[in-house]
């Protein structure tokens, strides 16, 4: 199995067979949690928590259709990156396009002001896919 990251595909190793929990050493996160934080680390942690709370509050203020449109454009960009890559992976691009289509077509009439832009983007990326897939074959 692989995971797409901005740096490219990353292979995800299979999970090891389940062992007796008592025979495994504690995870790194638990080891770090057992030690006391320095005042500076504690301050950084509190600042990060405040920033996260502020980001969540701003997200609650935004219309969901706006947030969905933003994510849809990210999916569009993902498809475009795969189509524009030197070593084009049309199956990965198709998956991103299908995901975008599911979002745009599945929520038709509910995406607010961005809906026409998203429909146009979906149409354009589908055309780009057909053109690029023909070039790759």
C-alpha positions in Angstrom: 0.0 0.0 0.0 1.2 3.5 -0.7 0.4 7.0 0.6 0.7 10.1 -1.6 2.6 13.0 0.0 3.8 16.2 -1.6 7.2 14.6 -1.8 5.8 11.7 -3.8 4.5 8.2 -3.1 5.5 6.6 0.1 5.3 2.8 0.7 3.4 1.9 3.9 4.8 -1.2 5.5 2.3 -3.9 6.6 1.4 -4.0 10.3 3.5 -6.5 12.2 1.6 -9.5 13.7 0.0 -8.6 17.0 2.2 -9.5 20.0 1.5 -9.7 23.7 1.4 -6.0 24.8 3.5 -6.8 27.9 6.4 -8.0 25.8 6.6 -4.8 23.7 8.4 -1.6 24.9 6.2 1.4 25.4 5.7 3.6 22.4 8.0 6.6 22.0 5.1 9.0 22.7 4.4 7.3 26.1 8.1 7.6 27.0 8.1 11.3 26.2 4.8 11.8 28.1 6.4 10.3 31.2 9.1 13.0 31.4 8.3 16.4 32.7 8.1 19.3 30.3 10.4 22.3 30.7 8.8 25.6 31.2 9.6 26.6 27.6 8.1 23.3 26.2 5.0 23.8 28.4 4.6 27.4 27.0 5.0 26.1 23.4 2.4 23.4 24.1 0.0 26.0 25.5 0.6 28.3 22.5 0.0 25.5 20.0 -3.2 24.5 21.8 -4.4 28.1 21.7 -3.6 28.3 18.0 -5.6 25.1 17.4 -8.6 26.4 19.3 -8.5 29.6 17.3 -8.3 27.7 14.0 -11.3 25.6 15.1 -13.3 28.7 16.0 -12.6 30.2 12.6 -13.5 27.0 10.9 -16.9 27.1 12.7 -17.5 30.6 11.4 -17.0 29.6 7.8 -19.8 28.2 5.7 -19.4 24.5 5.2 -19.9 24.9 1.4 -16.8 27.2 1.4 -14.7 24.7 3.3 -15.8 21.9 0.9 -15.0 24.0 -2.1 -11.5 24.6 -0.8 -11.0 20.9 -0.3 -12.4 20.2 -3.7 -9.9 22.5 -5.3 -7.2 20.7 -3.4 -8.4 17.4 -4.9 -8.4 19.1 -8.3 -4.8 20.2 -7.8 -3.9 16.6 -6.8 -5.3 15.3 -10.0 -3.5 18.0 -12.0 -0.2 17.2 -10.3 -0.5 13.5 -11.3 -1.5 14.4 -14.9 1.4 16.9 -15.2 4.1 14.8 -13.8 6.9 13.6 -16.0 6.1 10.0 -15.1 2.3 10.4 -15.3 0.3 8.0 -13.2 -3.2 8.1 -14.9 -4.7 5.6 -12.4 -3.9 7.9 -9.5 -5.1 11.0 -11.4 -8.3 9.1 -12.2 -8.9 8.3 -8.5 -8.5 12.0 -7.6 -10.9 13.0 -10.5 -13.4 10.4 -9.4 -13.2 11.8 -5.8 -13.7 15.3 -7.1 -16.7 14.2 -9.2 -18.2 12.4 -6.2 -18.0 15.6 -4.2 -19.2 18.0 -6.8 -21.9 15.9 -8.4 -23.0 14.3 -5.1 -23.5 17.7 -3.5 -25.0 19.4 -6.5 -27.2 22.3 -5.5 -25.6 22.5 -2.1 -22.1 24.0 -2.8 -23.1 27.6 -2.8 -21.4 30.3 -4.9 -18.4 28.0 -5.8 -20.6 25.3 -7.4 -20.3 26.6 -11.0 -16.5 27.0 -10.6 -16.2 23.5 -9.2 -18.3 22.1 -12.1 -16.1 23.9 -14.6 -12.9 22.6 -12.8 -14.3 19.1 -12.9 -15.0 19.4 -16.6 -11.5 20.8 -17.4 -9.7 18.2 -15.4 -11.7 15.4 -17.1 -10.7 16.8 -20.5 -7.1 17.0 -19.4 -7.2 13.4 -18.2 -8.6 12.2 -21.6 -5.9 14.1 -23.4 -3.0 12.9 -21.2 -4.2 9.3 -20.9 -4.2 9.2 -24.8 -0.6 10.6 -24.8 0.6 8.0 -22.3 -0.9 5.1 -24.1 
